Amino acid sequence: MSKPEILVLGRLRPPAIAALEAHFTLVQPDPGIAPGEAVAATGDRFRAIACNGARIDEAVFSKLPHLAIVASFGVGYDNVDAAEAGRRGVIVTNTPDVLTEEVADTTLGLLLMTVRELSAAERHLRAGKWLEGPYPLTKGTLRDRKAGIAGLGRIGKAIARRLEAFGVPVVYHSRRPVEGVAYPHYPDLVAMARDVDTLISVMPGGPATEKKIGKAVLEALGPRGVLINIGRGTVVDEAALAEALASRTIHAAGLDVFAREPHVPEALLAADNAVLLPHVGSGSEHTRDAMGQLLVDNLVAWSEGRPPVTPVAETPFTAWRG
């Protein structure tokens, strides 16, 4: 019996590819080819897509009239037009939960690096400057800080637990209060930034959050302020952030995500009070393989007629397309 075909757009790790090949026949265009071109070159017969970062929008959906599922790698899925998928009866899945603890760990590491200038201190040592004198005492510390988390989902809650263990008070911003959470809630981001000195963004991407952390938020955060972004790069107005760092409107920033990855603005690269990481929040083999397996599990569920494991909110499962 022949295996169902799946169109693979973007790069997946070998364990995920091997797990997919056990159940499906994979069609893998060159990852550098635009999704629309890949579909045009391979045909409109596909009912399932496995993707990692590839833009799946109305133009792609229109070329695949039989499509039933898009299994997206990652907890964020702003690369997929999920609203359009919902209108067309296509299920979109993502890979939440399995990366929660890893990303929360990275967030605390990035916060410590930023506040205590740990990467700068290491550069001081490697450059031989310790022989000339000790690294200067850091102005920043976690000992007298209050953190505001923008986006208190699974990852935000895991970050909050870690901050509590460090003795750092936590408040949060979201459109609505999160059920079962005792942390103080701020419906207004600027108001929260004014009341804290450490802002950690775990907000998703998309038009609703684009450049939400801009000049007003940064000015409210103030000269002791530290911004950590572990969510989506598009949430931050990078030009406004570069200006705030250069003028010392805020104290420092730690960023793991950027608006146009892998391109990082020169003004941020030049900032001596910014710690920059190349989107490594979930970047361990252990966690990336768990994410890949969840992507596979969603596709296997589809092939066997079972409900998907992790459908996104815009495409709640009722039944598979015939």
Beta strands, then each sheet from edge to edge (+ up, - down):
strand 1: 5-9
strand 2: 25-27
strand 3: 48-51
strand 4: 69-72
strand 5: 91-93
strand 6: 147-150
strand 7: 170-173
strand 8: 185-186
strand 9: 198-201
strand 10: 226-229
strand 11: 252-255
strand 12: 274-276
sheet 1: 2+ 1+ 3+ 4+ 5+
sheet 2: 8+ 7+ 6+ 9+ 10+ 11+ 12+
end
